[in-house]
């Protein structure tokens, strides 16, 4: 697997990472623990070195899973986790933001224990907390870096001014936000800012929460606890309308001897050399397919064909339910 550096930092990771959330949270029933451990270790064997988790995934159990799975290879991998929520009842977890400095430091200590590590490689603010100045957040992480508990600071779904202000206090190594062939909101302002400041970019949901793989249709039903049941972009009507994008991707993929998922990931890799997508999966065959995307080379003509195909389809439906949409881009 090729390696990439996240912006101007010295943090080098595999060109494709693994988003671990879905192993225990958000997309239906959690995997059995040993299955999750096996999948993460299979990713390591295939060259993946960036693993993404968060305290809220579960909550807590995903960090424990990642920590157990990676313990034998700790010195070979980069573990990213996140802070920023007050974790009370499951129903309230997304509504209770908390990035007060004392809370950030308490979360860091708790995450270190769950991950069973001495230092967190990359510590993201999960969502911007409007009640806490971003300078205070960056300052708290700066303190954690000075204490040797954290190596790098990250932000997730932050807006231009928030990124700039945070970076002035403590250099931001990476921004993690949604980016894919069907969600391109970061292109106008965010990506140019990251290039200016030398910040890496880690797109989550690079396969459109599975839709861009071609495995989901208008008639697909999700488990009762699957987050996609709440997402406007995943109503049957929206899926029916958005299928045109996957059909176009499928045609391009067939011409390249690749899959739609591989084309979607290869397209992201082709945008900037400091972009590292983190697709998630619970299946070993999908893991191998996603990692294979790093070997797919897209020519200028291929990229032009993809651009034309995407421009022909207007994606239907918001990417988050209304209450969560308000938490992005702050």
C-alpha positions in Angstrom: 0.0 0.0 0.0 1.3 3.5 -0.9 1.8 5.9 1.9 0.7 9.6 2.1 1.6 12.4 4.4 -1.3 14.4 6.0 -0.5 17.9 4.8 2.7 19.4 6.1 2.8 17.2 9.1 5.2 14.3 9.5 2.2 12.0 10.0 2.5 9.3 7.3 -0.3 6.8 6.8 -1.5 4.3 4.3 -3.3 5.9 1.3 -6.5 4.3 2.4 -7.4 4.0 6.1 -10.2 2.1 7.8 -13.2 3.8 9.4 -14.1 1.5 12.3 -17.4 3.0 13.4 -19.6 0.5 11.5 -18.1 -2.4 13.3 -20.0 -1.6 16.4 -22.3 1.4 15.7 -24.8 3.1 13.3 -25.2 0.5 10.5 -27.2 -2.2 12.1 -26.1 -4.9 14.5 -22.5 -4.8 15.8 -20.1 -7.5 14.7 -19.1 -10.1 17.3 -16.0 -8.7 18.9 -13.7 -11.4 17.6 -15.0 -10.8 14.0 -14.2 -7.1 14.5 -10.7 -7.9 15.7 -10.1 -10.2 12.8 -11.3 -7.6 10.3 -9.0 -4.9 11.7 -6.1 -7.3 11.8 -6.8 -8.3 8.2 -6.6 -4.6 7.3 -3.2 -4.4 8.9 -2.0 -7.4 7.0 -3.0 -5.7 3.8 -1.0 -2.5 4.6 -3.6 -0.3 6.2 -2.0 1.9 8.9 -4.7 4.5 9.7 -7.5 3.4 12.0 -10.4 5.8 12.9 -12.6 5.5 16.0 -14.4 7.7 18.6 -15.6 7.5 22.1 -19.2 8.0 20.9 -19.1 4.9 18.7 -21.0 2.4 20.8 -20.4 4.5 22.9 -17.0 3.4 24.1 -17.0 -0.2 22.8 -15.5 0.7 19.4 -12.4 2.2 21.0 -12.0 -0.9 23.1 -12.3 -3.1 20.0 -9.7 -1.0 18.1 -7.3 -1.1 21.0 -7.5 -4.8 21.4 -7.1 -5.5 17.7 -4.1 -3.2 17.2 -2.3 -4.0 20.5 0.1 -6.5 18.8 1.1 -3.9 16.1 0.8 -0.7 18.0 4.1 0.7 16.8 3.1 0.1 13.2 -0.2 2.0 13.1 -1.8 5.4 13.6 -4.9 5.5 15.8 -7.3 8.4 15.5 -10.1 9.0 18.0 -12.4 11.9 18.8 -13.9 14.1 21.6 -16.7 16.6 21.8 -19.9 15.0 23.1 -21.4 14.6 26.5 -22.3 10.9 26.4 -25.5 10.5 28.3 -28.4 8.4 27.0 -28.1 7.0 23.5 -31.0 9.2 22.4 -29.2 12.4 23.4 -25.6 11.6 22.3 -25.7 13.8 19.2 -27.4 16.7 20.9 -25.0 17.2 23.8 -21.9 18.9 22.6 -19.1 19.4 25.1 -15.6 20.7 24.2 -14.8 22.4 27.4 -11.1 22.1 28.0 -11.5 20.1 31.2 -13.8 17.7 29.4 -11.4 17.3 26.5 -8.6 16.3 28.9 -10.9 13.8 30.8 -11.9 12.2 27.5 -8.3 11.9 26.4 -7.4 10.0 29.7 -10.5 7.7 29.2 -9.7 7.1 25.6 -6.1 6.2 26.4 -7.3 3.5 28.8 -9.9 2.1 26.4 -7.4 2.0 23.5 -4.7 0.7 25.8 -2.1 3.1 24.4 0.3 5.6 25.9 -0.5 8.3 23.3 -3.3 9.1 20.9 -1.8 9.6 17.5 -4.6 11.9 16.2 -7.2 13.5 18.4 -10.1 15.1 16.5 -12.8 17.5 17.8 -15.8 15.5 16.6 -18.1 18.5 16.1 -17.5 22.2 16.7 -19.0 23.3 19.9 -20.4 26.9 19.5 -20.4 27.3 23.3 -16.6 27.0 23.5 -14.2 29.3 21.6 -12.1 27.2 19.2 -9.0 28.8 20.6 -9.8 27.2 24.0 -10.3 23.8 22.3 -7.0 24.1 20.4 -5.3 25.2 23.6 -6.5 22.2 25.5 -5.2 19.8 22.8 -1.9 21.8 22.8 -1.6 21.0 26.5 -2.2 17.3 25.8 0.4 17.3 23.1 2.9 19.0 25.6 2.0 16.3 28.2 2.8 13.5 25.7 -0.8 12.2 25.6 -1.6 13.3 22.1 0.6 13.6 19.0 -1.6 15.5 16.5 -4.7 17.7 16.5 -7.6 17.3 14.1 -11.0 18.8 13.4 -14.1 17.3 11.9 -16.8 19.1 9.8 -15.4 22.5 10.8 -15.9 25.7 8.7 -13.2 27.9 7.2 -12.9 30.4 10.0 -12.9 27.8 12.7 -10.1 25.9 11.0 -8.0 29.1 10.6 -8.5 30.2 14.2 -7.7 26.7 15.6 -4.6 26.4 13.4 -3.3 29.7 14.8 -3.2 28.2 18.3 -2.2 24.6 17.6 -1.4 23.3 14.1 -4.2 21.2 12.7 -2.8 18.1 11.2 -6.0 16.8 9.6 -9.6 17.7 8.9 -12.1 14.9 8.7 -15.3 15.7 6.8 -17.7 14.0 4.5 -16.4 14.0 0.9 -17.3 11.7 -2.0 -18.6 11.7 -5.6 -22.1 12.5 -4.2 -21.1 15.0 -1.5 -18.7 17.7 -2.7 -19.4 20.6 -0.4 -15.8 20.9 0.7 -14.5 21.7 -2.8 -15.2 25.4 -3.0 -13.6 26.8 0.2 -12.4 24.0 2.5 -9.9 22.2 0.2 -8.2 25.4 -0.9 -7.8 26.4 2.7 -6.3 23.1 3.7 -3.8 23.4 0.8 -2.9 26.9 2.0 -2.4 25.9 5.6 -0.8 22.5 4.9 -3.5 20.4 6.5 -4.3 16.9 5.4 -7.8 15.8 4.6 -9.5 12.5 5.7 -12.8 12.0 3.9 -15.3 9.9 5.8 -18.2 8.2 4.1 -16.2 8.2 0.8 -18.5 5.6 -0.6 -21.7 7.5 0.3 -22.6 5.3 3.3 -22.4 2.3 0.9 -24.6 3.7 -1.9 -21.7 4.3 -4.3 -20.8 0.6 -4.1 -23.8 -0.3 -6.2 -25.0 -2.7 -3.5 -27.9 -0.6 -2.4 -31.1 0.1 -4.5 -34.4 1.8 -3.9 -35.8 -1.5 -2.6 -33.1 -2.2 -0.1 -34.3 -2.4 3.5 -32.0 -1.5 6.4 -31.9 -2.9 9.9 -34.2 -1.1 12.4 -31.2 0.5 14.1 -29.4 1.5 10.9 -28.7 5.3 10.8 -29.5 5.4 7.1 -33.2 5.0 8.0 -33.1 8.6 9.2 -31.1 10.1 6.3 -33.1 12.0 3.7 -30.7 10.9 1.0 -31.7 7.3 1.7 -35.4 7.5 1.3 -36.6 5.1 -1.4 -37.5 8.0 -3.6 -34.0 9.6 -3.2 -32.3 6.3 -3.8 -34.3 5.8 -7.0 -33.3 9.2 -8.3 -29.6 8.8 -7.2 -29.3 5.4 -8.8 -28.3 7.2 -12.1 -25.0 8.2 -10.5 -24.2 4.7 -9.5 -25.1 3.5 -13.0 -22.7 5.9 -14.6 -20.0 4.9 -12.2 -20.6 1.3 -13.0 -20.1 1.9 -16.7 -16.8 3.7 -16.0 -15.7 1.0 -13.6 -16.4 -1.8 -16.2 -14.1 0.0 -18.7 -11.3 0.1 -16.1 -11.7 -3.5 -14.9 -12.6 -2.1 -11.5 -15.7 -1.8 -9.3 -17.8 1.3 -8.7 -16.4 1.5 -5.1 -12.9 1.4 -6.4 -13.5 4.1 -8.9 -15.1 6.3 -6.2 -12.1 5.8 -3.9 -9.6 6.2 -6.7 -11.3 9.5 -7.7 -10.8 10.8 -4.1 -7.1 9.8 -4.1 -6.6 11.6 -7.5 -7.9 14.9 -6.1 -5.0 15.8 -3.9 -1.9 13.8 -2.6 -2.8 14.7 1.0 -6.2 13.1 0.9 -6.7 9.8 2.8 -10.2 8.3 2.6 -11.4 6.0 5.4 -14.0 3.7 4.0 -15.6 1.4 6.6 -16.9 -2.2 6.2 -17.8 -5.3 8.2 -16.9 -7.7 5.3 -13.5 -9.0 4.4 -14.2 -9.1 0.7 -15.3 -5.4 0.8 -12.1 -4.6 2.7 -10.0 -6.2 0.0 -12.0 -4.4 -2.7 -11.6 -1.0 -1.0 -7.8 -1.4 -0.5 -7.5 -2.4 -4.1 -8.7 1.0 -5.1 -5.2 2.3 -4.3 -3.9 0.4 -7.3 -6.5 1.9 -9.7 -4.9 4.7 -11.8 -7.3 7.2 -13.3 -6.1 9.1 -16.4 -7.0 12.7 -17.2 -9.6 11.3 -19.6 -11.0 9.0 -16.9 -11.4 11.9 -14.5 -13.1 14.0 -17.3 -15.5 11.1 -17.9 -16.3 10.9 -14.1 -16.8 14.7 -13.9 -19.2 14.5 -16.9 -21.1 11.6 -15.3 -21.4 13.3 -12.0 -22.5 16.6 -13.5 -25.4 14.8 -15.3 -27.0 13.7 -12.0 -28.4 16.1 -9.3 -28.1 14.2 -6.1 -31.4 14.1 -4.2 -31.8 14.4 -0.4 -29.8 16.0 2.4 -26.8 14.0 3.8 -28.0 14.2 7.4 -31.3 14.6 9.2 -32.1 18.2 10.0 -31.0 18.2 13.6 -27.5 16.8 12.7 -27.1 19.0 9.6 -26.9 22.0 11.9 -23.7 20.6 13.4 -21.6 20.6 10.3 -19.7 23.5 8.7 -19.5 25.6 11.8 
